Protein backbone atom coordinates (compact mmCIF):
# COMPACT_ATOMS: atom_id res chain seq x y z
CA UNK A 1 0.00 0.00 0.00
CA UNK A 2 1.23 3.50 -0.83
CA UNK A 3 -0.01 6.33 1.40
CA UNK A 4 0.07 9.89 0.02
CA UNK A 5 0.65 12.22 2.99
CA UNK A 6 1.00 15.94 3.52
CA UNK A 7 4.08 16.89 5.53
CA UNK A 8 4.79 20.34 6.96
CA UNK A 9 8.06 21.93 5.75
CA UNK A 10 10.12 21.60 8.96
CA UNK A 11 9.31 17.88 9.23
CA UNK A 12 9.65 17.25 5.49
CA UNK A 13 13.14 18.79 5.48
CA UNK A 14 14.14 16.74 8.54
CA UNK A 15 13.12 13.53 6.71
CA UNK A 16 14.82 14.70 3.53
CA UNK A 17 18.13 15.28 5.33
CA UNK A 18 17.81 12.03 7.29
CA UNK A 19 17.43 13.71 10.69
CA UNK A 20 13.88 12.42 11.28
CA UNK A 21 13.45 8.67 10.84
CA UNK A 22 9.92 8.28 12.16
CA UNK A 23 6.43 9.53 11.44
CA UNK A 24 3.58 9.93 13.94
CA UNK A 25 0.10 9.86 12.47
CA UNK A 26 -3.51 9.40 13.49
CA UNK A 27 -5.09 6.24 12.09
CA UNK A 28 -8.54 7.63 11.43
CA UNK A 29 -9.10 6.96 7.75
CA UNK A 30 -6.38 4.38 7.06
CA UNK A 31 -4.35 1.62 8.68
CA UNK A 32 -0.57 1.61 8.46
CA UNK A 33 1.36 -1.66 8.35
CA UNK A 34 4.97 -2.74 8.08
CA UNK A 35 6.00 -2.77 4.42
CA UNK A 36 3.70 0.10 3.42
CA UNK A 37 5.18 3.04 1.53
CA UNK A 38 4.76 6.67 2.57
CA UNK A 39 4.96 9.31 -0.13
CA UNK A 40 5.55 12.52 1.82
CA UNK A 41 4.56 15.73 0.01
CA UNK A 42 5.74 19.03 1.45
CA UNK A 43 2.66 21.07 2.43
CA UNK A 44 2.71 24.68 3.57
CA UNK A 45 0.07 25.34 6.25
CA UNK A 46 0.49 29.10 5.72
CA UNK A 47 -0.43 29.02 2.03
CA UNK A 48 -2.50 25.81 2.28
CA UNK A 49 -0.75 24.45 -0.80
CA UNK A 50 1.97 22.03 -1.82
CA UNK A 51 5.48 23.35 -2.34
CA UNK A 52 7.67 22.60 -5.36
CA UNK A 53 9.68 19.96 -3.46
CA UNK A 54 9.78 16.49 -5.00
CA UNK A 55 7.93 13.95 -2.80
CA UNK A 56 9.98 11.66 -0.57
CA UNK A 57 9.20 7.92 -0.49
CA UNK A 58 9.97 5.89 2.62
CA UNK A 59 9.03 2.35 3.65
CA UNK A 60 7.45 1.60 7.03
CA UNK A 61 9.78 -0.77 8.90
CA UNK A 62 7.97 -0.85 12.26
CA UNK A 63 4.62 0.36 13.66
CA UNK A 64 4.02 1.23 17.33
CA UNK A 65 0.35 1.68 18.24
CA UNK A 66 -1.50 3.30 21.12
CA UNK A 67 -1.19 2.88 24.86
CA UNK A 68 0.90 3.15 26.92
CA UNK A 69 3.21 5.19 24.66
CA UNK A 70 0.76 6.99 22.34
CA UNK A 71 -2.85 8.12 22.59
CA UNK A 72 -5.36 5.63 21.24
CA UNK A 73 -5.74 5.93 17.49
CA UNK A 74 -2.16 7.11 16.90
CA UNK A 75 0.85 5.29 15.48
CA UNK A 76 4.57 5.93 15.37
CA UNK A 77 6.20 4.44 12.28
CA UNK A 78 9.91 3.97 11.77
CA UNK A 79 11.00 4.90 8.25
CA UNK A 80 13.45 3.07 6.06
CA UNK A 81 14.96 3.88 2.70
CA UNK A 82 13.44 2.45 -0.45
CA UNK A 83 15.55 0.65 -3.00
CA UNK A 84 14.87 1.42 -6.66
CA UNK A 85 13.34 -2.01 -7.28
CA UNK A 86 11.29 -1.95 -4.07
CA UNK A 87 9.79 1.49 -4.70
CA UNK A 88 8.58 0.90 -8.24
Secondary structure, DSSP 8 states (H G I E B T S, - for coil): -EEEEEEEHHHHHHHHTTS--EEEEE-SS----TT-EEEEEEEETTTTEE-S---EEEEEEEEEESTTTS-TTEEEEEEE---TTTT-
